Amino acid sequence: MKAYGMRGTGLDLAPLDQAYFRRVDAYVAYNGSHILVEDDLNGLLRVKDFAGVLALLDAKIDRHGCSRLNLIRAETLHQLGRPDEAHAECQRIAKVHDADPDVWALLGWLEMAAGRTSVALSLFKRALRVDPGHVMSLVNSAYLSRSQACHAHDGPSEVLGRRVCIATSIPPKHTGTTRACVSTWLSAGFEVLSVNPAEELPLLESRFPEVRFVAAPRDGREHFGKPLVYIEDMLKALQETGADVLGIVNADIAFCRGGDFLGFVIRQAEGGMLFGPRVDIARPDAQTAGMYHCGFDYFFFDREAVPDLSDSGFCIGVPWWDIFFPYAFLLQGLPVRMNLSPVAYHLAHDVHWSVRDFNRMGLRFAQMTSGLFGVQDPAAVMAKCTASTLNTFIHSQARSACEVLFKRCASLYYDDSLFAEIMAPVDACRHLDYMRTLLWLKSRQPSPYERVMGGRA
């Protein structure tokens, strides 16, 4: 989902790389055109051969005439630095497929990228006339209809004297960016702990004297090819600090300055968990919100409410860990609250992730939440899947998991009432998506993804 906010007089957009890959993935995975281009398209995207993507799409469009493929082509033209051609492509699609809200939403997004916000707003409203529940258009229309961003609370903390310790795993590279992020944690009043492989500690301890470092007893190199830290090892290190509220935050996340975010965290994490998504920004000094990320990057929780995650198999940073972690609290019957205000910022960069790990850990998630999404035996599903249908199945699980997570968690806003007003239509759409999921589960009818697979497991 894309969402933009304005602060002051400028409008910043995150680099297109991130948005492009996620939008193309959404078109391919959820709109049926994956049957036409999935394997070839994924191969070209992995090596960023955008010219090859265009050639493939041109061939498929001539044969099938699918509007979703045209939308991917328009996004690709913009990615190649050809915005005028991208705009012309969208205009051409709109003449033929004027009842497709994604066409008008993409046109709106291109206008936003060009700084023509009033035109963008009219296009998002056009998309809403076609589909009043179109989430991307609801969010962007709400933001563009306001002349200023929401501001955080400025009152003093009501919970002074309680300690909050954040655990992370600071990478030995890009320490300048990480130092800037960690400084926002420290200035907000959080203690900081970093769990790393022992060989990384000498370098990091000299560069981050204000951070306490702990050697990880093991790492994920054997299973994931990287020295990632296991969730249970990070939780153990956190609990040994004796802090009242514990947190896990990705090292490339900066928190907004000002207000009483520390007090907000302490109050909302009591007895359970508080977590939330990040917002991508184009550069470190950006003052406006970019695209909401589809995952979650910060988690705070009561030290007395930590579930037993022994042998979970999840490391910080692998696919699905950020969905599995709040689910672990929900499955224990603990209260989980999701903060939907833009308080966690992330400098956008290229994402390198493994399809193999995404599928493997998605199945692991399904096994640990067996039956929650209508999948009683994930191993049986895996056995009947080909490589492409397995990826489709895992994407459907991710979508269902996020829909249920949004519904089962209480929505909070670390902002004034204006932000709650802006996000109200989004909450309504999430509720409708959740109800559609429940109706489908009760109907016992195969989903579109399972029709591709050949039936429900």
C-alpha positions in Angstrom: 0.0 0.0 0.0 1.3 3.5 -0.8 0.7 6.4 1.5 2.3 9.8 1.5 2.2 12.6 4.0 3.2 16.2 3.7 5.1 18.2 6.3 5.9 21.8 5.7 5.8 22.7 2.0 7.6 19.8 0.4 6.6 16.4 -0.7 9.2 13.6 -0.8 8.8 10.3 -2.5 10.8 7.2 -1.7 13.0 6.0 -4.6 10.9 4.0 -7.1 12.9 0.8 -6.7 11.1 -0.3 -3.5 7.6 0.7 -4.7 8.2 -0.7 -8.2 9.2 -4.2 -7.0 6.3 -4.4 -4.5 3.7 -3.2 -7.0 4.9 -5.5 -9.7 4.9 -8.4 -7.2 1.3 -7.5 -6.3 0.2 -7.4 -9.9 1.9 -10.7 -10.7 0.9 -12.6 -7.5 -2.7 -11.4 -7.0 -4.2 -10.4 -10.3 -4.0 -13.5 -12.4 -1.3 -12.3 -14.8 1.3 -14.4 -12.9 0.1 -17.3 -15.1 1.5 -15.5 -18.1 4.8 -14.0 -17.0 5.7 -15.1 -13.4 8.9 -17.2 -13.9 10.4 -15.2 -16.8 9.5 -11.8 -15.1 11.0 -12.8 -11.7 14.2 -13.9 -13.4 14.6 -10.5 -15.1 13.7 -8.5 -12.0 16.3 -10.3 -9.9 19.0 -9.0 -12.2 17.3 -5.6 -12.7 17.1 -6.2 -16.5 14.3 -3.6 -17.0 14.9 -3.5 -20.7 14.3 -7.3 -20.8 11.2 -6.8 -18.7 9.8 -4.3 -21.3 10.6 -6.8 -24.1 8.8 -9.6 -22.3 5.8 -7.5 -21.5 5.5 -6.2 -25.1 5.4 -9.8 -26.3 2.8 -10.9 -23.8 0.6 -7.8 -24.2 0.4 -8.4 -27.9 -0.7 -11.9 -27.3 -3.0 -11.6 -24.3 -4.0 -7.9 -24.0 -4.0 -8.0 -20.1 -4.4 -4.6 -18.5 -2.3 -5.6 -15.5 0.6 -6.3 -17.8 0.2 -2.8 -19.2 0.4 -1.4 -15.7 3.6 -3.2 -15.1 4.9 -1.8 -18.3 4.1 1.7 -17.2 5.8 1.2 -13.9 8.8 -0.2 -15.7 9.0 2.9 -18.0 9.0 5.1 -14.9 11.7 3.0 -13.3 13.9 3.5 -16.4 13.5 7.3 -16.1 11.0 7.7 -18.8 8.1 9.3 -16.9 6.4 10.9 -20.0 6.2 7.5 -21.7 4.9 6.0 -18.4 2.2 8.6 -18.2 1.2 8.2 -21.8 1.0 4.4 -21.3 -1.4 4.9 -18.4 -3.5 7.4 -20.3 -3.8 4.9 -23.1 -4.8 2.1 -20.7 -7.4 4.4 -19.0 -9.2 4.9 -22.4 -9.7 1.1 -22.7 -10.0 0.1 -19.0 -11.6 3.1 -17.4 -13.4 0.8 -14.8 -10.0 -0.4 -13.4 -9.2 1.7 -10.2 -5.6 0.6 -10.3 -5.2 2.5 -13.6 -6.4 5.8 -12.1 -4.4 5.1 -8.9 -1.2 4.6 -10.8 -1.8 7.8 -12.8 -2.3 9.6 -9.5 1.0 8.2 -8.2 2.8 9.4 -11.3 1.4 12.8 -10.8 2.5 12.8 -7.2 6.0 11.8 -8.3 6.0 14.8 -10.7 4.9 17.2 -7.8 1.4 17.8 -9.3 -0.5 17.0 -6.1 -3.8 18.7 -7.0 -4.0 16.6 -10.2 -3.0 13.5 -8.3 -5.8 14.1 -5.8 -8.4 14.3 -8.6 -7.1 11.0 -10.0 -7.3 9.2 -6.7 -10.8 10.5 -6.3 -11.6 9.1 -9.8 -10.3 5.7 -8.7 -12.6 5.9 -5.6 -15.6 6.6 -7.8 -14.8 3.3 -9.5 -14.0 1.4 -6.3 -14.9 3.2 -3.0 -12.8 0.7 -1.1 -9.6 1.1 -3.0 -7.1 1.3 -0.2 -4.2 3.1 -2.0 -6.5 5.8 -3.2 -8.2 6.2 0.2 -5.0 6.7 1.9 -3.5 9.1 -0.6 -6.7 11.1 -1.0 -6.8 11.5 2.8 -3.2 12.7 3.0 -3.5 15.0 0.0 -6.7 16.6 1.3 -4.8 18.0 4.3 -2.4 20.9 4.2 -0.1 19.8 7.0 1.0 16.6 8.6 -0.1 15.3 12.0 2.0 16.1 15.1 2.9 13.9 17.9 1.9 14.5 21.5 4.0 17.0 23.4 3.1 16.1 27.0 5.6 14.8 29.6 5.8 11.1 30.3 3.5 9.7 32.9 5.6 6.6 33.5 9.0 8.0 34.5 11.3 5.5 36.3 10.5 2.5 34.1 13.3 1.2 31.9 12.9 0.3 28.2 15.7 -1.5 26.5 15.8 -2.0 22.7 17.7 -4.9 21.3 19.0 -4.9 17.7 21.9 -6.4 15.7 24.1 -3.6 14.4 25.7 -4.5 11.1 29.4 -3.9 10.8 28.8 -2.1 7.5 27.0 1.3 6.9 27.7 2.3 10.5 27.2 6.0 9.7 23.5 5.5 8.9 23.1 3.1 11.8 24.6 5.6 14.2 22.1 8.2 13.1 19.3 5.8 13.7 20.5 4.6 17.1 21.0 8.2 18.2 17.2 8.8 17.8 16.6 5.8 20.2 19.0 7.1 22.8 17.6 10.7 22.6 14.1 9.3 23.1 15.2 7.7 26.4 15.7 4.1 25.3 18.6 1.9 26.4 20.2 0.0 23.5 21.6 -3.5 23.3 23.1 -5.2 20.3 23.5 -8.9 19.8 26.1 -9.9 17.3 28.5 -12.7 16.4 31.6 -12.6 18.6 33.9 -11.7 15.7 32.0 -8.5 15.0 32.2 -7.1 18.5 35.7 -5.5 18.6 34.9 -3.3 15.6 31.4 -2.3 16.7 32.2 -1.7 20.4 34.7 1.0 19.4 32.3 2.7 17.1 29.2 2.6 19.4 30.5 3.2 22.9 26.9 4.1 24.1 25.6 0.7 23.1 26.0 -2.5 25.2 27.1 -5.5 23.0 26.4 -9.2 23.7 28.0 -12.1 21.8 25.4 -14.3 20.1 25.8 -18.0 21.1 25.1 -19.0 17.5 23.9 -17.5 14.2 22.0 -18.3 11.1 24.8 -18.9 8.6 24.2 -22.6 8.4 20.5 -22.2 7.4 20.4 -18.7 5.8 23.9 -18.1 4.7 24.2 -14.9 6.8 25.2 -14.3 10.5 21.7 -13.5 11.6 20.6 -13.6 15.2 17.9 -16.0 16.4 14.9 -14.4 18.0 15.1 -16.5 21.2 18.8 -15.6 21.7 17.9 -11.9 21.4 15.0 -12.3 23.9 17.3 -14.0 26.4 19.8 -11.2 26.2 17.0 -8.6 26.7 15.5 -10.4 29.7 18.9 -10.4 31.4 19.0 -6.6 31.3 16.2 -6.4 33.9 14.4 -3.7 32.0 10.6 -3.3 32.5 9.7 -3.1 28.8 11.8 -4.8 26.1 12.0 -4.0 22.4 13.4 -5.4 19.1 14.0 -2.8 16.4 15.7 -3.2 13.1 19.0 -1.3 13.1 18.1 0.9 10.1 15.1 2.4 11.7 15.0 6.0 13.1 12.2 7.2 15.4 10.6 10.6 15.1 11.9 13.2 17.5 9.8 15.1 19.9 6.8 14.2 22.1 6.7 11.5 24.6 7.2 8.4 22.5 8.9 6.6 25.4 5.9 7.1 27.6 3.6 6.0 24.8 5.6 2.7 24.4 5.6 2.0 28.1 1.8 2.5 28.4 0.8 0.5 25.3 3.2 -2.4 25.7 1.9 -3.2 29.2 0.8 -6.8 29.5 1.4 -7.5 25.8 3.0 -6.1 22.7 3.1 -2.8 20.8 4.4 -3.0 17.2 4.2 -1.1 13.9 5.3 -0.6 10.3 8.0 1.7 9.0 7.8 4.5 6.5 10.4 4.8 3.7 12.0 8.1 3.1 14.1 9.2 0.2 17.0 10.8 2.1 18.1 11.2 5.8 16.9 14.8 6.1 13.5 14.2 4.6 10.6 15.6 6.6 7.8 13.8 4.9 6.5 10.3 5.0 7.0 8.0 2.0 5.5 4.6 1.3 4.3 2.5 4.2 6.2 -0.7 4.2 4.2 -3.9 4.1 6.2 -5.5 7.0 6.9 -4.5 10.6 10.1 -3.1 12.0 9.7 -2.3 15.7 8.3 -4.4 18.6 7.9 -3.4 22.3 6.6 -5.8 24.9 6.2 -6.4 28.6 9.1 -8.4 30.1 6.5 -10.6 31.9 4.6 -11.4 28.7 7.4 -12.9 26.6 6.3 -16.2 25.0 8.5 -19.2 24.8 10.0 -19.2 21.3 12.5 -22.0 21.8 13.3 -23.7 18.5 11.2 -21.4 16.5 13.8 -21.4 13.7 13.3 -17.7 13.0 16.2 -15.2 12.9 15.8 -11.5 12.9 15.8 -10.4 9.3 14.6 -13.5 7.6 11.2 -13.5 5.7 8.2 -13.9 7.9 9.9 -13.2 11.3 8.1 -9.9 11.6 4.7 -11.5 11.1 5.5 -14.6 13.2 6.7 -12.5 16.2 3.4 -10.6 17.0 1.4 -13.8 16.2 3.4 -15.6 18.9 1.9 -13.1 21.4 -1.6 -13.5 19.9 -1.5 -17.3 20.1 -0.7 -16.9 23.8 -3.9 -14.9 24.3 -1.9 -11.7 25.0 -3.1 -8.2 24.0 -1.3 -6.9 20.8 -1.5 -3.3 19.7 -0.5 -1.9 16.3 0.7 1.7 16.1 -0.4 3.1 12.7 1.2 6.5 13.0 4.3 7.3 11.0 6.9 7.3 13.8 9.6 4.8 12.4 11.5 6.0 9.4 13.7 4.0 7.1 16.2 5.3 4.4 15.0 3.4 1.3 17.6 1.1 -0.4 17.7 -1.9 -2.6 16.3 -5.0 -0.9 18.1 -8.4 -1.2 16.0 -11.3 -0.1 15.7 -15.0 -0.9 12.7 -16.5 -2.6 13.8 -19.8 -1.2 13.9 -18.5 2.4 10.5 -16.7 1.8 8.9 -20.0 0.8 10.7 -22.1 3.4 9.9 -19.8 6.3 6.4 -19.2 5.0 5.8 -22.9 5.4 7.3 -22.8 8.8 4.9 -20.0 9.8 2.0 -22.1 8.4 3.1 -25.1 10.5 3.4 -23.0 13.7 -0.1 -21.5 13.1 -1.7 -24.7 11.7 -5.4 -24.3 10.9 -5.4 -20.5 11.5 -5.8 -19.8 7.8 -7.6 -22.9 6.6 -4.4 -24.8 6.1 -4.5 -27.9 8.3 -1.5 -29.7 6.7 1.2 -27.4 5.2 3.4 -30.3 4.4 0.7 -31.8 2.2 0.4 -28.5 0.3 4.1 -28.4 -0.2 4.1 -31.9 -1.6 1.6 -31.1 -4.3 3.0 -27.8 -5.3 5.3 -27.1 -8.2 7.9 -24.3 -7.7 5.6 -21.6 -9.1 2.5 -22.7 -7.3 4.4 -23.0 -4.0 5.3 -19.3 -4.4 1.7 -18.5 -5.1 0.5 -20.4 -2.1 3.0 -18.7 0.2 2.0 -15.2 -1.2 -1.6 -16.1 -0.4 -0.6 -17.1 3.1 1.2 -13.8 3.6 -1.9 -11.8 2.5 -4.2 -13.8 4.7 -1.8 -13.5 7.7 -1.6 -9.7 7.4 -5.4 -9.4 7.0 -6.0 -11.4 10.2 -3.2 -9.6 12.0 -4.7 -6.2 11.2 -8.1 -7.3 12.5 -7.0 -9.1 15.7 -4.7 -6.3 16.9 -6.0 -3.1 18.4 -5.2 -0.1 16.2 -3.4 2.9 17.9 -2.2 6.3 16.8 0.7 8.1 18.4 -0.7 11.3 16.9 -3.5 13.7 17.4 -7.1 13.1 16.4 -6.4 14.3 12.8 -4.3 11.3 12.0 -7.0 8.9 13.4 -9.5 10.7 11.1 -7.2 10.2 8.1 -6.7 6.5 8.8 -10.3 5.8 9.5 -11.2 4.8 5.9 -8.1 2.5 5.8 -9.2 0.8 9.0 -12.7 0.3 7.5 -11.1 -1.3 4.4 -9.0 -3.6 6.6 -12.1 -4.7 8.4 -13.9 -5.5 5.1 -10.9 -7.5 3.9 -10.9 -9.5 7.1 -14.6 -10.2 6.8 -14.1 -11.3 3.2 -11.4 -13.7 4.4 -13.7 -15.1 7.1 -16.5 -15.6 4.6 -14.2 -17.4 2.2 -12.9 -19.7 5.0 -16.5 -20.5 6.0 -17.6 -21.2 2.4 -14.9 -23.9 1.9 -14.6 -22.7 -1.6 -11.2 -22.6 -3.2 -9.5 -19.3 -3.3 -8.1 -17.9 -6.6 -4.6 -19.1 -5.5 -5.9 -22.6 -4.8 -7.6 -22.7 -8.1 -4.2 -22.2 -9.6 -2.9 -25.0 -7.4 -5.8 -27.3 -8.2 -7.9 -27.2 -5.1 -7.8 -26.7 -1.3 -5.4 -28.7 0.8 
